[in-house]
Amino acid sequence: MATATSIKIDDELKQRVQHIATTHQRSAHWIMREAIREYVEREEKREAVRNDALQAWETYRANGKHLTQDEADGWLSDLEKGDDTEIPGCHN
Protein backbone atom coordinates (compact mmCIF):
# COMPACT_ATOMS: atom_id res chain seq x y z
CA MET A 1 0.00 0.00 0.00
CA ALA A 2 1.37 3.39 -0.95
CA THR A 3 0.99 6.34 1.35
CA ALA A 4 1.35 9.99 0.50
CA THR A 5 4.21 12.00 1.88
CA SER A 6 5.54 15.41 1.07
CA ILE A 7 8.98 16.90 0.61
CA LYS A 8 10.12 20.46 0.21
CA ILE A 9 12.41 21.16 -2.74
CA ASP A 10 13.61 24.47 -4.08
CA ASP A 11 12.24 25.92 -7.30
CA GLU A 12 15.38 25.15 -9.31
CA LEU A 13 15.28 21.45 -8.42
CA LYS A 14 11.55 21.33 -9.07
CA GLN A 15 12.12 22.77 -12.56
CA ARG A 16 14.89 20.26 -13.23
CA VAL A 17 12.63 17.38 -12.19
CA GLN A 18 9.84 18.74 -14.37
CA HIS A 19 12.22 19.03 -17.34
CA ILE A 20 13.26 15.38 -16.96
CA ALA A 21 9.64 14.33 -16.54
CA THR A 22 8.67 16.11 -19.73
CA THR A 23 11.65 14.71 -21.64
CA HIS A 24 10.83 11.15 -20.57
CA GLN A 25 7.06 11.60 -20.86
CA ARG A 26 6.58 10.74 -17.21
CA SER A 27 5.07 12.60 -14.32
CA ALA A 28 7.25 14.55 -11.91
CA HIS A 29 5.86 12.26 -9.20
CA TRP A 30 7.17 9.19 -11.05
CA ILE A 31 10.61 10.77 -11.53
CA MET A 32 10.91 11.65 -7.83
CA ARG A 33 9.65 8.23 -6.72
CA GLU A 34 12.16 6.49 -9.00
CA ALA A 35 14.98 8.76 -7.82
CA ILE A 36 14.21 7.96 -4.19
CA ARG A 37 13.88 4.21 -4.91
CA GLU A 38 17.22 4.14 -6.76
CA TYR A 39 18.94 6.11 -4.00
CA VAL A 40 17.60 3.81 -1.27
CA GLU A 41 18.63 0.68 -3.20
CA ARG A 42 22.12 2.09 -3.82
CA GLU A 43 22.57 2.98 -0.14
CA GLU A 44 21.32 -0.45 0.96
CA LYS A 45 23.91 -2.06 -1.33
CA ARG A 46 26.63 0.19 0.07
CA GLU A 47 25.64 -0.76 3.59
CA ALA A 48 25.70 -4.46 2.66
CA VAL A 49 29.21 -4.09 1.15
CA ARG A 50 30.35 -2.23 4.26
CA ASN A 51 28.92 -4.94 6.53
CA ASP A 52 30.54 -7.67 4.42
CA ALA A 53 33.89 -5.87 4.61
CA LEU A 54 33.61 -5.51 8.39
CA GLN A 55 32.69 -9.19 8.71
CA ALA A 56 35.63 -10.18 6.49
CA TRP A 57 37.95 -8.04 8.60
CA GLU A 58 36.71 -9.64 11.81
CA THR A 59 37.13 -13.11 10.31
CA TYR A 60 40.68 -12.24 9.22
CA ARG A 61 41.48 -10.88 12.67
CA ALA A 62 40.16 -14.09 14.23
CA ASN A 63 41.97 -16.61 12.01
CA GLY A 64 44.55 -14.71 9.92
CA LYS A 65 43.58 -16.54 6.73
CA HIS A 66 43.86 -14.52 3.54
CA LEU A 67 44.73 -14.41 -0.16
CA THR A 68 47.57 -12.34 -1.54
CA GLN A 69 46.76 -9.65 -4.06
CA ASP A 70 48.49 -11.71 -6.78
CA GLU A 71 46.33 -14.73 -5.94
CA ALA A 72 43.15 -12.68 -6.03
CA ASP A 73 44.19 -10.91 -9.25
CA GLY A 74 44.99 -14.22 -10.92
CA TRP A 75 41.62 -15.68 -9.97
CA LEU A 76 39.77 -12.56 -11.16
CA SER A 77 41.76 -12.60 -14.39
CA ASP A 78 40.72 -16.21 -15.00
CA LEU A 79 37.08 -15.31 -14.38
CA GLU A 80 37.37 -12.36 -16.74
CA LYS A 81 38.66 -14.72 -19.46
CA GLY A 82 35.60 -16.90 -18.96
CA ASP A 83 37.32 -19.69 -17.04
CA ASP A 84 34.98 -21.05 -14.38
CA THR A 85 37.63 -21.45 -11.69
CA GLU A 86 37.18 -21.81 -7.98
CA ILE A 87 38.48 -19.12 -5.69
CA PRO A 88 41.89 -20.12 -4.29
CA GLY A 89 41.96 -21.40 -0.75
CA CYS A 90 42.85 -18.96 1.98
CA HIS A 91 46.03 -19.50 3.96
CA ASN A 92 47.98 -17.97 6.84
Residue frames relative to the residue before (quaternion, step in Angstrom):
aa qw qx qy qz dx dy dz
M 1.0000 0.0000 0.0000 0.0000 0.00 0.00 0.00
A 0.2887 -0.7540 0.5688 0.1569 3.55 -0.88 0.95
T 0.1238 -0.7719 0.6188 0.0768 3.52 -1.09 0.76
A 0.5011 -0.6566 0.4790 0.2972 3.52 -1.12 0.68
T 0.0285 0.7528 -0.6576 0.0126 3.50 -1.19 0.68
S 0.2470 -0.7739 0.5586 0.1675 3.57 -1.14 0.29
I 0.1122 -0.7594 0.6370 0.0702 3.50 -1.25 0.60
K 0.3341 -0.7121 0.5750 0.2251 3.54 -1.19 0.52
I 0.0331 0.7763 -0.6280 0.0433 3.57 -0.82 1.03
D 0.5318 -0.6342 0.4466 0.3399 3.55 -1.11 0.61
D 0.6973 -0.5040 0.3213 0.3958 3.54 -1.26 0.43
E 0.6328 0.5415 -0.3451 0.4326 3.59 0.97 -0.80
L 0.6737 0.4786 -0.2988 0.4773 3.58 0.89 -0.93
K 0.6211 0.5444 -0.3397 0.4499 3.56 0.98 -0.80
Q 0.6591 0.4980 -0.3039 0.4746 3.60 0.96 -0.84
R 0.6400 0.5248 -0.3235 0.4586 3.58 1.00 -0.79
V 0.6365 0.5113 -0.3160 0.4833 3.57 1.00 -0.85
Q 0.6661 0.5047 -0.3065 0.4558 3.56 0.89 -0.92
H 0.6205 0.5377 -0.3410 0.4578 3.60 1.02 -0.75
I 0.6635 0.4869 -0.3011 0.4816 3.59 0.91 -0.90
A 0.6356 0.5360 -0.3288 0.4479 3.57 0.95 -0.85
T 0.6655 0.4955 -0.2982 0.4719 3.56 0.92 -0.90
T 0.6506 0.5319 -0.3083 0.4458 3.58 0.93 -0.95
H 0.7683 0.3563 -0.1758 0.5019 3.57 0.94 -0.89
Q 0.3843 -0.7480 0.4540 0.2946 3.56 1.33 0.09
R 0.4783 0.5973 -0.4624 0.4478 3.50 0.88 1.13
S 0.5418 -0.5887 0.4668 0.3767 3.54 -1.24 0.21
A 0.6096 -0.5326 0.4313 0.3984 3.56 -1.23 0.43
H 0.5957 0.5700 -0.3484 0.4459 3.57 1.08 -0.73
W 0.6603 0.5042 -0.3053 0.4654 3.60 0.90 -0.91
I 0.6472 0.5240 -0.3169 0.4541 3.59 0.93 -0.93
M 0.6880 0.4751 -0.2892 0.4662 3.60 0.85 -0.93
R 0.6402 0.5211 -0.3290 0.4585 3.59 0.99 -0.81
E 0.6620 0.4973 -0.3003 0.4737 3.58 0.97 -0.87
A 0.6346 0.5303 -0.3311 0.4543 3.58 0.98 -0.82
I 0.6655 0.4879 -0.3005 0.4783 3.58 0.92 -0.86
R 0.6449 0.5226 -0.3217 0.4556 3.61 0.92 -0.89
E 0.6749 0.4895 -0.2968 0.4656 3.59 0.88 -0.94
Y 0.6394 0.5198 -0.3275 0.4622 3.59 0.97 -0.82
V 0.6699 0.4975 -0.3068 0.4578 3.59 0.85 -0.95
E 0.6541 0.5065 -0.3189 0.4626 3.61 0.92 -0.85
R 0.6484 0.5169 -0.3166 0.4606 3.59 0.96 -0.87
E 0.6861 0.4761 -0.2913 0.4666 3.59 0.89 -0.89
E 0.6126 0.5310 -0.3527 0.4672 3.61 1.07 -0.64
K 0.6450 0.5056 -0.3178 0.4768 3.59 1.02 -0.80
R 0.6365 0.5215 -0.3320 0.4612 3.59 0.97 -0.80
E 0.6535 0.5081 -0.3100 0.4675 3.56 0.96 -0.86
A 0.6385 0.5175 -0.3276 0.4661 3.60 1.01 -0.79
V 0.6428 0.5052 -0.3230 0.4767 3.62 0.97 -0.84
R 0.6448 0.5211 -0.3177 0.4601 3.57 0.95 -0.88
N 0.6696 0.4931 -0.2967 0.4695 3.59 0.92 -0.90
D 0.6328 0.5196 -0.3284 0.4708 3.59 1.03 -0.78
A 0.6529 0.5122 -0.3135 0.4616 3.58 0.96 -0.85
L 0.6552 0.5010 -0.3130 0.4708 3.59 0.96 -0.83
Q 0.6428 0.5117 -0.3177 0.4733 3.58 1.02 -0.80
A 0.6427 0.5142 -0.3191 0.4697 3.59 0.99 -0.84
W 0.6408 0.5238 -0.3196 0.4614 3.58 0.98 -0.83
E 0.6638 0.4958 -0.3041 0.4702 3.58 0.92 -0.88
T 0.6352 0.5151 -0.3282 0.4727 3.59 1.01 -0.78
Y 0.6453 0.5105 -0.3174 0.4713 3.59 0.96 -0.86
R 0.6582 0.5062 -0.3159 0.4591 3.58 0.91 -0.88
A 0.6765 0.5014 -0.2954 0.4514 3.58 1.05 -0.73
N 0.8442 0.1714 -0.0752 0.5023 3.62 0.86 -0.84
G 0.4286 -0.7465 0.4312 0.2704 3.63 1.23 -0.15
K 0.4949 0.6654 -0.4400 0.3444 3.61 1.21 -0.02
H 0.0846 0.8018 -0.5779 0.1264 3.54 -1.00 0.91
L 0.3269 -0.6517 0.6221 0.2852 3.53 -1.43 -0.07
T 0.4451 -0.6365 0.5363 0.3302 3.56 -1.17 0.48
Q 0.6503 -0.5027 0.3820 0.4225 3.56 -1.24 0.30
D 0.6343 0.5329 -0.3305 0.4522 3.60 1.00 -0.78
E 0.6477 0.5104 -0.3179 0.4680 3.59 0.99 -0.80
A 0.6707 0.4857 -0.2955 0.4763 3.56 0.92 -0.89
D 0.6510 0.5183 -0.3102 0.4597 3.59 0.95 -0.87
G 0.6470 0.5241 -0.3146 0.4558 3.58 0.98 -0.83
W 0.6532 0.5049 -0.3018 0.4768 3.56 0.97 -0.90
L 0.6747 0.4838 -0.2991 0.4704 3.59 0.89 -0.92
S 0.6172 0.5410 -0.3390 0.4598 3.58 1.05 -0.70
D 0.6411 0.5141 -0.3162 0.4739 3.58 0.99 -0.84
L 0.6467 0.5120 -0.3151 0.4693 3.59 0.96 -0.84
E 0.6422 0.5361 -0.3126 0.4499 3.55 0.99 -0.88
K 0.6687 0.4898 -0.2882 0.4794 3.59 1.10 -0.73
G 0.5782 -0.5978 0.3741 0.4103 3.57 1.25 -0.23
D 0.4830 0.6466 -0.4502 0.3819 3.59 1.26 0.08
D 0.2954 -0.7613 0.5535 0.1637 3.56 -0.78 1.04
T 0.1353 0.8207 -0.5344 0.1499 3.55 0.39 1.28
E 0.4983 -0.6351 0.5048 0.3058 3.50 -1.22 0.58
I 0.5552 -0.5800 0.4673 0.3701 3.54 -1.16 0.57
P 0.5230 -0.6383 0.4508 0.3404 3.62 -0.93 0.79
G 0.5533 -0.6148 0.4494 0.3375 3.53 -1.17 0.56
C 0.4683 -0.6609 0.5083 0.2925 3.54 -1.07 0.73
H 0.0707 -0.7864 0.6133 0.0205 3.54 -1.20 0.57
N 0.5428 -0.6007 0.4737 0.3467 3.56 -1.31 0.21
